[in-house]
Structures are given as C-alpha cells and as structure tokens.
Amino acid sequence: MSHVIENSVRRRPHGMRASAARVLFILPVLAFLLLVFGYPIAFNIWLTFQSYDLKSMITGVSEFVGFANIVSAVTDPNFGTALLNTLFFTLASLFVQFIIGLALALFFYNNFPLSRTIRAMLVLPWLVPSIVATTAWRFIFKDPSGFLNQLLGVFGVAPVHWLTSNDTALVSIIIINIWIGIAFNLVLLHSGLQSIPTEQYEAAAIDCAGYWKRFWYITMPALRPVIAVLLVLGFVYTLKQFDLVWTLTKGGPGNSSQLLSTWSYSLSFQSNKFGQGAAVADVLFLLSGLIIIGYTYVQRKHANA
Amino acid sequence: MNKLAVAAVMAAALAVTACGGNASGPAGPQEPKDKGPLVVLTYAQGDQLPMYQEFFDKCSADTGYKFEQLQVDSENIFNKAIQLTASGDGPAAILADNQMVAGLANAGVLSPISIGDLDPNDFVEGPFKSGQFEGRQYGLPVGNNGEVVVYNKGLLDEAGLEAPKSWADLTEAAKKLTTDGRYGFAQTFVAGETLSWNFWAQLWSAGGSIADLGSPEAVEAATFWASFLKDGYAPQAQLQWQSTDIIGEVAAGRVAMAQVGTWTLSNLLEQAKANGIEIGMTTQVSKDGSAPIVPFGGEVLSAGSSVSGDELQAVSECIVSWSTDVEGLVKRTKLLGYLPSYIPAQEAALRESPFLTVLSEQLKTSRGRTEEVGADYQSRTLAISTALQKIATGDATAQDAMTEAQASAAKGE
C-alpha cells in the first residue's frame, strides 16, 4: 500500500500536466456538445417559462410567465391521453421488439445455408427511410381496401379500420414500429451472441446442461450489458418517435394515437403555442433523462462491484 | 466499451429533446436581397406554378422589378413566412389562404398596401375584407372556393327525394340511400383545417360562434355533423379522405351524396359522365333549410413587411393587377375552381365554368373564418377537428368533446 502512495506523490507534477493536457483534448468535444446539444435544450427550457408567440419570433420580445405554460399543458385534457399513449407505445414496442429480436438472433446463431442473406433482408426495414416505409404501410392498412384487408377478405374476415378507428390506430402504429425495430435488436443481440466464448457452452455440454439451462445460465448473463444498452437506446429512440405517427394518423382519430411528441409539435407549430409545446417536450426530456440516470447508476454499481 | 455506450446513449437522449418541439427552427433558403428579385412565397403546385410565373413575369415587365416564386408546402407556409422575416430575409409578397392573413399581419409579417383608386364595391364584400386586419388592407383576394353538396341524381329521384336543404333533409336522405355497399353521405374528416372549415357553416346555422366551441349551439351542430359517421351512413375511411378521394366514390356510385370542395367539381363531372352517372349540385345545408352562411376559401396575395418604398409600390401594383385583370383572372380561377372575388370578372368566369353557379349563390351569404377570433384562428382549427373526430368515432360525447375543445383552444390565448 505504502509504495503506491509514494509513487503517486513522486509523480504529482507530471500528473498535473497530464490532466491539463486531458482537459485540452476534451475542450473541442465540450464546445461541440454545448453548441449542438446544450443550446437547443437550454432554449427549450427557457421557452417553457416565456410567453413566446408568433409576434415574438419577429420582435424577439417575450415575457417571463412562470409556470403558466406548464400548468396549461399538464391540465389540458389531452395531456393524460398523450402520456398514457406514449408509455403504452414505448413499452409495448420495446417488449415485443426485444422478444422477437432475441428469438431471431438465437435462430441465426448457428450458420446455415442462406442465413446471411435472410439476416440481411431482416435488417432492411431499419435501413429504409421511415417516410418510405410508412407510405408502404399506408397502402397495406388503407381503409377499406388496403392489402391487409384484401388478404383478410380471402379468409372471410370483414375489413378492419386499421388507421381510422380509435380502437386500432395506435396498435397499428405499434405493429409498424415493431417491424422497424426488430432489425436493431437482431443486429445487436446477434453480435452479442458471437462474443460469448464457445468454451463455456462446451463445458456446459460436458456437464450435461440442457438448452434452456445453457440459455439462462450462460447466454442471458453474458448478454446482460448488450441488453441494457439495447433497452436504454430503444427506450429513448421509441419515446421520441414522431414521423411514423405524423405520416399515418397525425395523432387521430380524435386523440387516440396522439403521442407526447406529436402533441408537442401540434401545440408549437399548428396552434403556435410555443411555450406549451416546449413544456411537453420537457416531459419527454425528463423521461429519457430518468432512464439514462438509472442506467448509469446501475452500470457504476456493476463496475464497482 | 461501457463508457462509449453511455456516451452514445447520452447523445441520443440529447438529440431527442433537441427535436422534441423546440421553436428555433432553421432559417429558410437564402435569397439574394439587393435591388433584385422580389420573392413571392407560395404553396402553389404543379400546373399553377408556371401559370403564376407567367402572370408575375407581366408584373416584372410593368414594374421593372423581377418577381420570383418560392414554393413551400401548404402546411408550412405560415411558419416559413415568419421564419424568413425573422431572419431578415422576408418575402416581398405572400400568396396564402385568406384565414392566414390575420395571423400573419398580427405577427408583423405583412405590410399595408395602397390600392390606388380601386373601388371596394367591385369586390364581394367578405373576400375583400379577408385582405384586411384591424382596419388596414394588406392584400387582395384572387377568387374564392368553398364546399358544396353534390349528389347522385338518379339515386335521389329513385327514392323520391329532393336535393337536401335542411339538417332533417340530409339526415333522412343519407339514411334512405345507405345500403349494403353504398354510403348515403360523405364528408372529409381529415384532422386540421380540411375538417374544421367544412363544419363552420353548420356551426353558424345553429347560431354558434367559432369563439365559443363549448356553447349548446356548437354542441348541437357538432352532434349533427358527426352523426353520419357515427350512425354508419358515412364511410369510416373518410377520416383519411380528402375531397379528391370522395369524388371517386361518388362517381363510382358507392356514395350517394357528399360535401366536396369546388376545386374537385370539374373532375367529378368528368368521371361521373364516363360512368353514366348524373350529378346534381346544391349549396351546403343549414339547420332550418334557409340559405346557409358558409366560410369562403381562397387565397389572398399580400405584401410582406420586408419591402418598403418603391419595392412596396411595385408589389402593391402587382397585387392590384392580380385581383382585377379580368382576362387573367378567368384563366387563373378556372384552373383553381375559384370564382373571382372581383365582380366584373364573375360573369366571364361563370361562362367558362357553369358548375360554379352554386358556389356563386353561396358566396353571397358567406363569412370569413377569422371574423370572430382573428389571429387566434389556428388553435381553433385543431381543437374542433379533434373534437369532431372524437364524437364521430364514439370516443367522447359531444358535450365532453366540445367542452374540452373550447378549454384546449382558449389556453394561452
């Protein structure tokens, strides 16, 4: 122990110079982050407390209004609907994407003829620009004679109002979001599986461990860091989903597929209530922030353990 | 690896909020701003652009200034005009929906124009006033469109029905004409202005006002307007149908009656004729069957606040000729399905497009959309269309939906 302290004392001057150099290296990144991420967030938070309207965009003049925008947004009858829809949308998408992604990753773990080609095809939805994908889905879900309804008609099922009924609009959008998200889960989990040393499986096989035993005691623990990253990224990515809903239903019919993101946009850019729109965006920021703080905390605990 | 992942997560999170709803949108494309081109911001599309350019070229020749069009999406024109002006690059003129004039003028994006010795009495009154805000003239209308009721004449005759005039007529006819594979009545229920403006005539005929969406009259009107979808006389798909989609259904005989925009009429007549269907037209209905008060649509060409002096004079001259040169007006309004707001041009326009007779009747008793709420119109649009969709899909009662709509719209006004 003592020689460690001695060592560090002796090297202090050199260490200080090194840390100064480190700060110097960090500066460009810091400046970049402040400019590109810090400024918009700060502006958004500032906007939340201002009476900023169309006039203000020209004159630059607005007043501090305290919590008025937040109160207006939160007490709006649409807030509850949008919040619940957002949580349902995010959690349902995340859960199903993950399960299907994991199943596919396990399926593709063993290479078989054409497995690479099929895997590449499964990644396609992720690569297609979402505006293109949603246009295609619009045709599939079209009321009353879209592709899916025609397909159902072959089996004698009555046409479903996929995007035009308040019972199915949000579910239809979740289906599309899952379709897009599976690829992301598949790719990360598949590469995670590749990094598990095969010796562990060989040893388990010698111990006569069955498939499920190997899955629970080798695969899942080894995948844990990948899964954590996957879920956190997926959560943040899904929470802010906007273009999908906007191109398909604009939050309708009524408010049945309204998310916080689309509602925030409507408030800001359709009703020109910028402060209230910013307040709703703050809620999204808060939700992502909580998840990330939680994740960082768990990571640190793991690292220290 | 872990640190990298965290950094990536943080970056993603920051990016989320950055595009979650901030109001600091990027400035638009930069245009040179010397003595040079006067930019007309427009949402015109397709055939309209070259035809407008032909007109603006004439303006260029008359005034010595070069006029150029800058085309944007109709949904974005309002914000684009403000962003460009805020960044010191404002358009010299804006060609936009008349309901936007109040909001644009209120935000300080428009300049008052001089109309010279033009006689206001030569214009239909409502449309002429739609170029004004708080007593000042910012622009002039080109022409007006509206929504009218079209019907399959054969089907109505067969059922012994007259063209609908009152709420009761329309409801009864829709009920009678709905059969397996055919809907009695269709209206577009697409969220936003498409839906809100086809509803205002009913709101007004019940004695309601855009300023109070929660009034008993407003609830009554909304109940009526949503009843067709709710009771199954209108197709559910109209929640995503525009007028252009509806006319296809009418022409195919799958919809008996519909309220559609006048810009689709010539197309409808053509399609229906090909299918051997005779189309009748009548004004929008009203509660008691009297002449309806309808909102008029159509664009106003107004001057931007970034021009002054000689430039503003040139823009003013161009605006006046835009609204009054009879020959060009007839050509422009025909393409748009408009009736000129300039009365001396109406006769010639009706000769070109006789199917606009119903529209010209309706326009006599029309009302501007911003007369009641002025610059606050935009938030009303969204609130009412959401409420109507909720009522029609059974998501909320008319009373609840309309009370909510009023509360939402009035917040922060």
HADDOCK unambig.tbl for C-alpha pairs under 7 A between the chains (distance, minus, plus):
assign (segid A and resid 37 and name CA) (segid B and resid 14 and name CA) 5.95 0.50 0.50
assign (segid A and resid 37 and name CA) (segid B and resid 15 and name CA) 6.77 0.50 0.50
assign (segid A and resid 37 and name CA) (segid B and resid 18 and name CA) 6.73 0.50 0.50
assign (segid A and resid 40 and name CA) (segid B and resid 18 and name CA) 5.58 0.50 0.50
assign (segid A and resid 41 and name CA) (segid B and resid 17 and name CA) 6.67 0.50 0.50
assign (segid A and resid 41 and name CA) (segid B and resid 18 and name CA) 6.02 0.50 0.50
assign (segid A and resid 44 and name CA) (segid B and resid 22 and name CA) 5.53 0.50 0.50
assign (segid A and resid 54 and name CA) (segid B and resid 107 and name CA) 5.38 0.50 0.50
assign (segid A and resid 55 and name CA) (segid B and resid 107 and name CA) 4.17 0.50 0.50
assign (segid A and resid 55 and name CA) (segid B and resid 108 and name CA) 6.61 0.50 0.50
assign (segid A and resid 57 and name CA) (segid B and resid 86 and name CA) 6.10 0.50 0.50
assign (segid A and resid 58 and name CA) (segid B and resid 82 and name CA) 7.00 0.50 0.50
assign (segid A and resid 58 and name CA) (segid B and resid 85 and name CA) 6.87 0.50 0.50
assign (segid A and resid 58 and name CA) (segid B and resid 86 and name CA) 4.64 0.50 0.50
assign (segid A and resid 58 and name CA) (segid B and resid 108 and name CA) 6.97 0.50 0.50
assign (segid A and resid 72 and name CA) (segid B and resid 411 and name CA) 6.37 0.50 0.50
assign (segid A and resid 76 and name CA) (segid B and resid 408 and name CA) 6.18 0.50 0.50
assign (segid A and resid 77 and name CA) (segid B and resid 404 and name CA) 6.63 0.50 0.50
assign (segid A and resid 143 and name CA) (segid B and resid 237 and name CA) 5.23 0.50 0.50
assign (segid A and resid 144 and name CA) (segid B and resid 237 and name CA) 6.47 0.50 0.50
assign (segid A and resid 164 and name CA) (segid B and resid 236 and name CA) 6.47 0.50 0.50
assign (segid A and resid 164 and name CA) (segid B and resid 237 and name CA) 6.32 0.50 0.50
assign (segid A and resid 164 and name CA) (segid B and resid 239 and name CA) 5.98 0.50 0.50
assign (segid A and resid 165 and name CA) (segid B and resid 393 and name CA) 6.83 0.50 0.50
assign (segid A and resid 166 and name CA) (segid B and resid 393 and name CA) 6.79 0.50 0.50
assign (segid A and resid 229 and name CA) (segid B and resid 5 and name CA) 6.85 0.50 0.50
assign (segid A and resid 233 and name CA) (segid B and resid 9 and name CA) 6.03 0.50 0.50
assign (segid A and resid 236 and name CA) (segid B and resid 13 and name CA) 6.19 0.50 0.50
assign (segid A and resid 240 and name CA) (segid B and resid 16 and name CA) 5.98 0.50 0.50
assign (segid A and resid 240 and name CA) (segid B and resid 20 and name CA) 6.83 0.50 0.50
assign (segid A and resid 253 and name CA) (segid B and resid 389 and name CA) 5.58 0.50 0.50
assign (segid A and resid 253 and name CA) (segid B and resid 390 and name CA) 6.72 0.50 0.50
assign (segid A and resid 254 and name CA) (segid B and resid 386 and name CA) 4.57 0.50 0.50
assign (segid A and resid 254 and name CA) (segid B and resid 387 and name CA) 6.32 0.50 0.50
assign (segid A and resid 254 and name CA) (segid B and resid 389 and name CA) 4.59 0.50 0.50
assign (segid A and resid 254 and name CA) (segid B and resid 390 and name CA) 4.37 0.50 0.50
assign (segid A and resid 255 and name CA) (segid B and resid 386 and name CA) 6.63 0.50 0.50
assign (segid A and resid 261 and name CA) (segid B and resid 20 and name CA) 6.01 0.50 0.50
assign (segid A and resid 264 and name CA) (segid B and resid 21 and name CA) 5.72 0.50 0.50
assign (segid A and resid 265 and name CA) (segid B and resid 21 and name CA) 5.55 0.50 0.50
assign (segid A and resid 268 and name CA) (segid B and resid 21 and name CA) 6.88 0.50 0.50
assign (segid A and resid 268 and name CA) (segid B and resid 23 and name CA) 6.93 0.50 0.50
assign (segid A and resid 270 and name CA) (segid B and resid 378 and name CA) 6.57 0.50 0.50
assign (segid A and resid 270 and name CA) (segid B and resid 379 and name CA) 6.88 0.50 0.50
assign (segid A and resid 271 and name CA) (segid B and resid 378 and name CA) 5.35 0.50 0.50
assign (segid A and resid 271 and name CA) (segid B and resid 379 and name CA) 4.17 0.50 0.50
assign (segid A and resid 274 and name CA) (segid B and resid 23 and name CA) 6.33 0.50 0.50
assign (segid A and resid 277 and name CA) (segid B and resid 21 and name CA) 6.08 0.50 0.50
assign (segid A and resid 278 and name CA) (segid B and resid 21 and name CA) 5.82 0.50 0.50
assign (segid A and resid 278 and name CA) (segid B and resid 22 and name CA) 6.07 0.50 0.50
assign (segid A and resid 281 and name CA) (segid B and resid 17 and name CA) 6.49 0.50 0.50
assign (segid A and resid 281 and name CA) (segid B and resid 20 and name CA) 5.26 0.50 0.50
assign (segid A and resid 281 and name CA) (segid B and resid 21 and name CA) 5.58 0.50 0.50
assign (segid A and resid 284 and name CA) (segid B and resid 17 and name CA) 6.91 0.50 0.50
assign (segid A and resid 285 and name CA) (segid B and resid 17 and name CA) 5.38 0.50 0.50
assign (segid A and resid 288 and name CA) (segid B and resid 13 and name CA) 6.19 0.50 0.50
